[in-house]
Amino acid sequence: MLSRPRRAAGKVHTHVNEVDRAIAHAVSSLPPTRFDAAMKTVSAAANHSLLWFTVAALLACRRGALRKAALRGIAAIAGSSILANGVLKRLLPRRRPAAAELPGYRTLSNPPTSSSFPSGHAASAAAFAAAVALESPRTGLAIAPLAAAVAYSRVHTGVHWASDVAAGAAVGAGVALATQRWWPVRPTDEARARPIDAAPELPRGKGLVLISNQRSGDPDADPADEIEQAFPDAVVVRAVPDRDLDEQLDEAVAAHEDTVLAVGVAGGDGSVAAAAAVAGRRGLPLVVVPMGTLNHFARDVGVYDLQEAVDAGGAGQAVAVDLGLVDVHPPRGAGEPDAVVRTRVFINTASLGSYPELVRLRERWQPRLGKWPAFALALAVVLRRSEPVRVCIDGRWQTVWFLFIGNNPYYPRGFVPAWRPSLDTGLLDARWLRADVPFSRLRAVVGLALGALGRSRVYVQREAPSFDVELEVPGMLATDGEVVEESGRFTFRVAPEPIPVYRRDEDRWTGRDRPYLRA
């Protein structure tokens, strides 16, 4: 006698089969139209996910959200294909619908012979559409009808039952959502920060001294002419190569000390850090014009192009942003007093050990692979090549592969730092991978692969206003992705006061008084 759960399962199975046969009968009874040929074409185009690889290639032609959407879509297809075709079809074999029950003009010339459950085509279609929607909802919405057409075509051409398609779509959508465990979706590019009401207005750039670094971004393009057009009343200084950017900006500010209201910079993160140092020393607000390759800081602040910098400056809208500082100490026993000799500013991150090499490799591969795949590959390469570093962090000696310091806490926690939701917390985010744990490299790679790095013994994360760090052997310090100098003792801290950085307040912005409109 069958148990109650088995009887219930049998009833469900019978009911599903009845619904499947009813749907198949209804579809087979449809009159012939041109739609039949279209369904056969769509179904064949999706074989081996060639249709989705083509769409992904088109999306990847544009940087930003669309390229990330394409990469996430391909990753979701890979996962769903393995799960649907490699696992579930073997575990849950099912016969496909009888070809004789379908009109000949509907059947495929080369029908599949593998298990019917679940539909691999529906799994890949749903996986790709859902993954794209995570990065770009509008693009995902545009792709959704094509994905639905592929899924339905498997029923229309008689190679799958409706329940096969429904299960395949559920598998694909589930895998797409699961990619967030390894590759989190950034909810918004713009981080939170406290608005500052006292920032001076800069109509037409009046009172602004801005330095333009033509070496940032495209080396063949000099943005200074466009900036002068956007800020006609500003003092625009073209950076001289082989001279410190902050010294040049400082000299320009000193020359216009009676009229300067704000400093500005056009360039990448390294240039912004130099200008932020001047802004912090002189107590002036900062205008950022993103002209670099990645522009992490400008993206976090919420300034995406020159027009937004013009709008925010003209309206006097700014937010408070913390500055990270690194005090570089003289070596012990050098006959010098234990005092700070140099202080460097960082706006995004600072690092010791092999992290600078990891960042270099990630940024080299990121345009082709995307940030998360590039980071995973770079981490594996760096852990294989690098040597551990003996370091004392806040009085405790340990051996680490690298030390990461973020200006404000980064997210996701317990994983690879990707973005920061706030810019004015007054905290630093310290993370390191321990090398004194058995099989530490293997643990780190496995933890990253399983999305469980934060629970691994090799991963450590702390948040505090400052960290004292000493190296057993002097090593290279990198700030904002650039290796800057070598020393053995550092103090990382948050500047006592944040600096105002111009950012347009979208809730209050009306578009008034726009002296410059970018073509």
PLY file of the C-alpha trace (Angstrom):
ply
format ascii 1.0
element vertex 519
property float x
property float y
property float z
element edge 518
property int vertex1
property int vertex2
end_header
0.00 0.00 0.00
1.41 3.39 -1.02
2.13 5.97 1.65
0.16 9.20 1.75
3.06 11.37 0.38
3.51 8.98 -2.55
-0.22 8.99 -3.31
-0.20 12.81 -3.22
2.83 12.94 -5.51
1.16 10.54 -7.89
-1.96 12.70 -8.05
0.12 15.79 -8.79
2.03 13.92 -11.51
-1.21 12.75 -13.07
-2.69 16.24 -12.97
0.42 17.74 -14.59
0.30 15.14 -17.36
-3.36 15.89 -18.00
-2.67 19.63 -18.24
0.32 18.99 -20.53
-1.76 16.84 -22.88
-4.58 19.39 -22.93
-2.16 22.19 -23.84
-0.46 20.03 -26.47
-3.82 19.14 -28.02
-4.88 22.79 -28.09
-1.62 23.85 -29.74
-1.76 21.05 -32.33
-5.32 22.11 -33.24
-4.28 25.64 -34.22
-4.71 26.40 -37.94
-1.54 26.74 -40.07
-0.15 30.28 -40.36
3.19 32.01 -41.00
3.65 31.92 -37.26
4.53 28.21 -37.55
7.62 28.94 -39.65
8.61 31.77 -37.30
8.47 29.44 -34.30
10.62 26.85 -36.06
13.16 29.54 -36.95
13.28 30.94 -33.42
13.59 27.50 -31.89
16.47 26.53 -34.20
18.24 29.86 -33.67
18.38 29.19 -29.94
20.15 25.84 -30.37
23.31 25.78 -28.22
22.32 29.32 -27.09
23.70 30.82 -30.33
20.87 33.36 -30.36
21.79 34.58 -26.86
25.50 34.67 -27.59
24.74 36.90 -30.57
22.61 39.24 -28.47
25.32 39.27 -25.78
27.94 40.24 -28.36
25.80 43.17 -29.46
25.27 44.32 -25.87
28.97 43.98 -25.09
29.82 46.54 -27.77
28.86 49.25 -25.27
30.63 49.74 -21.97
28.85 50.06 -18.69
25.60 48.38 -17.74
25.03 46.70 -21.11
28.46 45.05 -21.12
27.93 43.86 -17.56
24.47 42.61 -18.57
25.98 40.59 -21.42
28.59 39.01 -19.17
26.07 38.20 -16.46
23.77 36.73 -19.10
26.49 34.43 -20.43
27.39 33.34 -16.89
23.72 32.58 -16.19
23.42 30.56 -19.41
26.45 28.49 -18.42
25.03 27.75 -14.98
21.52 26.98 -16.20
22.78 24.71 -18.99
24.86 22.69 -16.55
21.97 22.37 -14.12
19.22 21.67 -16.67
21.05 19.57 -19.25
23.83 18.06 -17.18
21.99 17.31 -13.94
18.18 17.43 -14.07
17.75 15.68 -17.42
19.79 12.76 -16.07
18.02 12.63 -12.74
14.46 13.12 -14.06
14.18 11.42 -17.48
10.94 11.95 -19.36
9.67 11.05 -22.82
9.06 13.84 -25.26
5.64 14.38 -26.90
4.82 11.97 -29.71
5.68 13.52 -33.07
2.70 11.83 -34.69
0.30 13.99 -32.72
1.60 17.17 -34.38
1.10 18.31 -38.00
4.16 17.68 -40.15
4.65 21.35 -41.03
5.19 22.11 -37.32
7.84 19.49 -36.54
11.56 20.23 -36.51
13.78 18.60 -39.12
16.22 17.38 -36.49
14.29 16.95 -33.22
16.22 16.31 -30.00
16.32 12.87 -28.47
17.43 13.66 -24.91
15.15 13.74 -21.89
12.22 16.10 -22.22
12.42 17.44 -18.65
13.34 20.25 -18.21
13.61 22.36 -21.35
17.21 23.51 -21.83
16.10 26.12 -24.36
13.65 27.64 -21.87
16.27 27.54 -19.12
18.84 29.41 -21.21
16.27 31.93 -22.47
15.00 32.74 -18.98
18.52 32.79 -17.55
19.76 35.29 -20.11
16.72 37.57 -19.97
16.63 37.61 -16.16
20.39 38.17 -15.85
20.29 41.07 -18.30
17.36 42.58 -16.41
19.38 42.58 -13.18
21.92 44.95 -14.75
19.64 46.83 -17.13
15.90 46.46 -16.45
14.88 48.19 -19.69
17.08 45.94 -21.79
15.81 42.90 -19.97
12.25 44.00 -20.64
13.07 44.34 -24.36
14.62 40.85 -24.47
11.82 39.19 -22.49
9.42 38.75 -25.49
12.17 37.01 -27.47
12.92 34.73 -24.51
9.21 33.96 -24.16
9.01 33.18 -27.89
11.92 30.72 -27.62
10.30 29.02 -24.63
6.90 28.75 -26.30
8.43 27.54 -29.57
9.48 24.32 -27.84
5.81 23.52 -27.17
4.64 24.80 -30.57
7.10 22.54 -32.41
6.19 19.55 -30.26
9.56 18.81 -28.67
8.55 19.67 -25.09
5.59 19.52 -22.78
4.42 22.79 -21.26
5.60 21.69 -17.81
9.09 21.07 -19.24
9.19 24.66 -20.41
7.85 26.03 -17.13
10.42 24.05 -15.14
13.24 25.11 -17.47
12.26 28.76 -17.18
12.20 28.46 -13.38
15.67 26.90 -13.41
17.05 29.64 -15.66
15.54 32.49 -13.66
16.77 30.92 -10.42
20.33 30.61 -11.74
20.26 34.23 -12.94
19.21 35.41 -9.48
21.85 33.17 -7.88
24.64 34.92 -9.83
24.23 37.79 -7.36
25.86 35.63 -4.70
29.14 35.74 -6.62
28.59 38.92 -8.59
26.39 41.34 -6.57
24.37 43.91 -8.47
25.14 47.44 -7.44
21.76 48.98 -6.47
22.77 52.49 -7.53
25.92 54.19 -8.76
25.42 57.20 -6.52
26.46 56.81 -2.88
24.73 58.57 0.00
26.32 61.69 1.48
25.22 64.58 3.69
24.17 67.67 1.67
26.07 70.88 2.33
24.07 74.09 2.11
27.00 76.50 2.38
28.76 75.59 -0.89
29.28 78.74 -2.99
27.53 79.03 -6.33
29.85 79.10 -9.34
27.86 80.63 -12.23
29.81 80.17 -15.48
32.64 78.85 -13.27
33.28 82.19 -11.58
35.60 81.65 -8.61
36.70 78.21 -9.80
40.34 77.25 -10.34
40.45 73.96 -12.21
43.33 71.85 -13.46
42.89 69.63 -16.52
45.01 66.51 -16.84
45.09 65.70 -20.54
46.97 62.47 -19.79
43.85 60.97 -18.17
41.53 58.87 -20.28
42.05 59.25 -24.03
45.68 60.38 -24.55
44.79 61.90 -27.93
42.08 64.18 -26.53
42.67 67.38 -24.54
39.48 68.22 -22.64
40.67 71.72 -21.62
38.99 73.47 -24.57
35.63 71.92 -23.78
36.03 72.74 -20.09
36.81 76.38 -20.88
33.64 76.53 -22.95
31.63 75.00 -20.10
33.22 77.24 -17.42
34.01 80.47 -19.34
34.74 82.51 -16.17
36.91 79.86 -14.49
40.69 79.68 -14.38
41.56 76.51 -16.29
45.12 75.25 -15.94
46.55 72.66 -18.30
48.64 70.20 -16.32
52.33 70.07 -17.16
53.65 66.50 -17.49
56.28 65.29 -15.02
55.17 67.75 -12.33
53.03 66.92 -9.31
49.45 67.82 -10.05
48.72 69.06 -6.54
51.71 71.44 -6.68
50.50 72.94 -9.96
46.95 73.36 -8.65
48.25 74.82 -5.39
50.28 77.41 -7.30
47.27 78.38 -9.41
45.09 78.75 -6.31
47.77 80.90 -4.62
47.91 83.15 -7.70
44.14 83.79 -7.46
43.80 83.64 -3.69
41.60 86.72 -3.49
38.92 85.38 -5.84
39.03 81.59 -5.58
35.89 79.95 -4.18
36.49 76.33 -5.21
39.06 74.09 -6.83
38.37 71.63 -9.61
39.96 68.82 -11.55
39.34 67.09 -14.86
40.90 63.64 -14.91
40.84 60.19 -13.40
40.96 59.02 -9.80
44.66 59.80 -9.38
44.13 63.37 -10.54
41.05 63.74 -8.32
43.04 62.55 -5.30
45.70 65.22 -5.95
43.06 67.95 -6.24
41.25 66.65 -3.15
44.48 67.05 -1.19
44.59 70.73 -2.18
40.90 71.16 -1.35
41.43 69.61 2.07
44.48 71.74 2.91
42.84 74.99 1.84
39.33 74.28 3.09
37.76 74.69 -0.36
35.01 72.69 -2.07
35.90 70.46 -5.01
34.48 70.25 -8.53
35.08 66.88 -10.24
34.92 66.44 -14.02
35.31 62.73 -14.82
37.81 62.33 -17.65
39.60 59.12 -16.63
39.18 55.53 -17.73
37.13 54.16 -14.82
36.24 57.23 -12.72
35.35 55.28 -9.57
35.21 58.34 -7.34
33.12 60.45 -9.70
30.70 57.57 -10.13
30.35 57.17 -6.35
29.79 60.90 -5.92
27.22 60.89 -8.71
28.93 63.10 -11.32
28.92 61.34 -14.68
29.93 64.02 -17.14
30.94 67.63 -17.57
27.35 68.86 -17.77
26.54 67.55 -14.30
29.61 69.30 -12.89
28.44 72.55 -14.52
24.92 72.12 -13.16
26.05 71.37 -9.60
28.59 74.20 -9.55
26.14 76.75 -10.89
23.50 75.76 -8.34
25.94 75.52 -5.41
24.85 71.96 -4.61
27.43 69.81 -2.80
27.79 66.89 -0.40
30.26 66.05 2.36
32.87 63.46 1.38
35.51 61.91 3.63
39.18 61.98 2.70
41.40 59.03 3.52
44.89 59.87 4.77
48.06 57.79 5.00
50.79 58.99 7.35
54.09 57.55 6.17
56.49 57.18 9.13
60.29 57.07 9.01
61.87 53.66 9.56
62.57 52.67 13.13
66.16 53.11 14.29
66.96 55.60 11.57
68.02 58.25 14.07
64.94 60.34 13.33
62.13 61.10 15.80
59.06 58.92 15.61
57.05 61.48 13.66
55.04 61.80 10.49
57.16 62.91 7.54
54.64 62.63 4.72
50.87 62.44 4.51
49.15 61.17 1.38
45.49 61.49 0.46
43.40 58.68 -1.00
39.82 59.02 -2.12
38.96 55.38 -2.84
41.36 52.74 -1.57
44.87 52.12 -0.29
46.66 48.79 -0.16
49.80 46.89 0.79
51.17 43.52 -0.27
50.01 41.95 -3.51
46.77 43.94 -3.77
48.30 46.57 -6.13
49.20 43.77 -8.56
45.70 42.34 -8.21
44.18 45.73 -9.08
46.51 46.13 -12.06
45.52 42.75 -13.51
41.84 43.27 -12.79
41.78 46.63 -14.56
43.69 45.18 -17.52
41.13 42.39 -17.96
38.00 44.22 -16.81
37.13 45.82 -20.19
36.98 42.34 -21.77
35.70 40.20 -18.90
33.82 42.53 -16.58
34.77 43.48 -13.03
33.86 40.32 -11.13
35.21 37.71 -13.58
38.36 39.82 -13.97
38.76 40.07 -10.20
38.32 36.31 -9.70
40.92 35.55 -12.37
43.30 38.21 -11.04
42.95 36.86 -7.50
43.80 33.33 -8.61
46.86 34.57 -10.53
48.10 36.82 -7.72
47.70 34.15 -5.05
49.70 31.75 -7.19
52.52 34.24 -7.88
52.77 36.38 -4.77
54.72 35.98 -1.55
53.05 36.55 1.85
53.82 39.68 3.87
54.58 39.82 7.60
52.59 42.74 8.98
51.53 44.18 12.33
47.98 45.56 12.25
47.00 47.55 15.33
49.64 45.81 17.44
49.11 42.24 16.26
51.64 40.54 13.99
50.32 38.20 11.31
51.17 36.96 7.84
48.88 38.12 5.03
48.69 38.00 1.28
47.53 41.60 1.05
45.90 44.40 3.03
43.07 46.50 1.59
41.95 49.81 3.13
38.78 51.45 1.83
37.81 55.09 2.39
34.39 54.39 3.97
32.94 50.86 4.24
32.63 48.98 0.97
30.00 46.45 -0.03
29.30 43.62 -0.18
30.53 42.71 3.28
32.34 39.41 3.63
33.28 39.37 -0.03
35.21 41.29 -2.65
34.84 45.07 -2.07
32.85 46.52 -4.96
31.10 49.75 -4.03
30.43 52.00 -1.05
26.92 53.06 -0.16
28.05 56.11 1.88
30.79 58.72 1.55
30.78 60.36 4.99
30.77 57.63 7.65
34.14 58.62 9.16
35.27 54.97 8.98
37.86 52.98 7.08
37.20 49.48 5.77
40.19 47.14 6.31
40.24 43.66 4.74
43.03 41.15 4.42
43.64 37.55 3.46
45.63 35.58 6.03
48.56 33.52 4.79
49.23 31.81 8.15
46.23 29.47 7.84
46.86 26.00 6.33
45.98 25.88 2.62
45.14 29.59 2.74
45.31 30.12 -1.02
43.10 27.13 -1.73
40.64 28.23 0.97
40.46 31.73 -0.53
39.82 30.49 -4.07
37.22 27.92 -2.92
35.52 30.51 -0.70
35.32 32.93 -3.61
33.99 30.21 -5.93
31.28 29.23 -3.44
30.37 32.80 -2.55
31.37 32.09 1.06
34.65 33.98 1.36
33.33 36.02 4.29
32.93 32.85 6.37
36.41 31.57 5.61
39.16 31.66 8.26
41.49 33.33 5.77
39.28 36.41 5.37
39.33 39.24 7.93
37.39 42.51 7.85
37.44 45.42 10.29
35.95 48.93 10.31
37.52 51.73 12.36
38.50 55.43 12.05
42.22 54.50 11.85
44.65 51.60 11.51
48.34 51.45 12.45
50.32 49.16 10.17
53.96 48.09 10.30
55.73 45.82 7.82
58.52 43.48 8.82
60.14 44.23 5.45
59.37 47.64 3.86
56.85 47.33 1.04
55.11 49.36 -1.62
52.03 51.42 -0.81
49.36 51.86 -3.46
46.65 54.50 -3.27
43.70 54.65 -5.66
45.24 51.94 -7.82
48.63 53.65 -8.24
51.84 52.52 -6.53
53.17 55.65 -4.83
56.07 54.85 -2.48
57.86 52.33 -0.28
58.05 52.35 3.50
57.70 50.11 6.53
55.27 52.02 8.76
51.91 53.58 7.94
48.94 55.06 9.76
45.69 55.03 7.81
43.05 57.44 9.06
40.10 59.59 8.06
40.66 63.33 7.72
39.17 65.31 10.64
36.78 67.18 8.35
35.13 66.03 5.11
35.43 68.19 2.01
32.44 69.53 0.05
32.21 67.94 -3.41
29.78 69.40 -5.92
26.95 67.04 -6.84
23.67 67.94 -8.42
20.71 67.37 -6.12
18.27 65.61 -8.42
15.36 66.24 -6.04
15.88 70.01 -6.17
17.35 70.40 -9.64
15.15 72.32 -12.07
17.54 72.80 -14.97
17.61 76.56 -14.59
20.50 78.76 -15.72
22.31 76.16 -17.77
25.07 78.15 -19.50
26.51 75.09 -21.20
24.73 72.24 -22.91
26.88 69.38 -24.04
26.24 68.31 -27.61
0 1
1 2
2 3
3 4
4 5
5 6
6 7
7 8
8 9
9 10
10 11
11 12
12 13
13 14
14 15
15 16
16 17
17 18
18 19
19 20
20 21
21 22
22 23
23 24
24 25
25 26
26 27
27 28
28 29
29 30
30 31
31 32
32 33
33 34
34 35
35 36
36 37
37 38
38 39
39 40
40 41
41 42
42 43
43 44
44 45
45 46
46 47
47 48
48 49
49 50
50 51
51 52
52 53
53 54
54 55
55 56
56 57
57 58
58 59
59 60
60 61
61 62
62 63
63 64
64 65
65 66
66 67
67 68
68 69
69 70
70 71
71 72
72 73
73 74
74 75
75 76
76 77
77 78
78 79
79 80
80 81
81 82
82 83
83 84
84 85
85 86
86 87
87 88
88 89
89 90
90 91
91 92
92 93
93 94
94 95
95 96
96 97
97 98
98 99
99 100
100 101
101 102
102 103
103 104
104 105
105 106
106 107
107 108
108 109
109 110
110 111
111 112
112 113
113 114
114 115
115 116
116 117
117 118
118 119
119 120
120 121
121 122
122 123
123 124
124 125
125 126
126 127
127 128
128 129
129 130
130 131
131 132
132 133
133 134
134 135
135 136
136 137
137 138
138 139
139 140
140 141
141 142
142 143
143 144
144 145
145 146
146 147
147 148
148 149
149 150
150 151
151 152
152 153
153 154
154 155
155 156
156 157
157 158
158 159
159 160
160 161
161 162
162 163
163 164
164 165
165 166
166 167
167 168
168 169
169 170
170 171
171 172
172 173
173 174
174 175
175 176
176 177
177 178
178 179
179 180
180 181
181 182
182 183
183 184
184 185
185 186
186 187
187 188
188 189
189 190
190 191
191 192
192 193
193 194
194 195
195 196
196 197
197 198
198 199
199 200
200 201
201 202
202 203
203 204
204 205
205 206
206 207
207 208
208 209
209 210
210 211
211 212
212 213
213 214
214 215
215 216
216 217
217 218
218 219
219 220
220 221
221 222
222 223
223 224
224 225
225 226
226 227
227 228
228 229
229 230
230 231
231 232
232 233
233 234
234 235
235 236
236 237
237 238
238 239
239 240
240 241
241 242
242 243
243 244
244 245
245 246
246 247
247 248
248 249
249 250
250 251
251 252
252 253
253 254
254 255
255 256
256 257
257 258
258 259
259 260
260 261
261 262
262 263
263 264
264 265
265 266
266 267
267 268
268 269
269 270
270 271
271 272
272 273
273 274
274 275
275 276
276 277
277 278
278 279
279 280
280 281
281 282
282 283
283 284
284 285
285 286
286 287
287 288
288 289
289 290
290 291
291 292
292 293
293 294
294 295
295 296
296 297
297 298
298 299
299 300
300 301
301 302
302 303
303 304
304 305
305 306
306 307
307 308
308 309
309 310
310 311
311 312
312 313
313 314
314 315
315 316
316 317
317 318
318 319
319 320
320 321
321 322
322 323
323 324
324 325
325 326
326 327
327 328
328 329
329 330
330 331
331 332
332 333
333 334
334 335
335 336
336 337
337 338
338 339
339 340
340 341
341 342
342 343
343 344
344 345
345 346
346 347
347 348
348 349
349 350
350 351
351 352
352 353
353 354
354 355
355 356
356 357
357 358
358 359
359 360
360 361
361 362
362 363
363 364
364 365
365 366
366 367
367 368
368 369
369 370
370 371
371 372
372 373
373 374
374 375
375 376
376 377
377 378
378 379
379 380
380 381
381 382
382 383
383 384
384 385
385 386
386 387
387 388
388 389
389 390
390 391
391 392
392 393
393 394
394 395
395 396
396 397
397 398
398 399
399 400
400 401
401 402
402 403
403 404
404 405
405 406
406 407
407 408
408 409
409 410
410 411
411 412
412 413
413 414
414 415
415 416
416 417
417 418
418 419
419 420
420 421
421 422
422 423
423 424
424 425
425 426
426 427
427 428
428 429
429 430
430 431
431 432
432 433
433 434
434 435
435 436
436 437
437 438
438 439
439 440
440 441
441 442
442 443
443 444
444 445
445 446
446 447
447 448
448 449
449 450
450 451
451 452
452 453
453 454
454 455
455 456
456 457
457 458
458 459
459 460
460 461
461 462
462 463
463 464
464 465
465 466
466 467
467 468
468 469
469 470
470 471
471 472
472 473
473 474
474 475
475 476
476 477
477 478
478 479
479 480
480 481
481 482
482 483
483 484
484 485
485 486
486 487
487 488
488 489
489 490
490 491
491 492
492 493
493 494
494 495
495 496
496 497
497 498
498 499
499 500
500 501
501 502
502 503
503 504
504 505
505 506
506 507
507 508
508 509
509 510
510 511
511 512
512 513
513 514
514 515
515 516
516 517
517 518
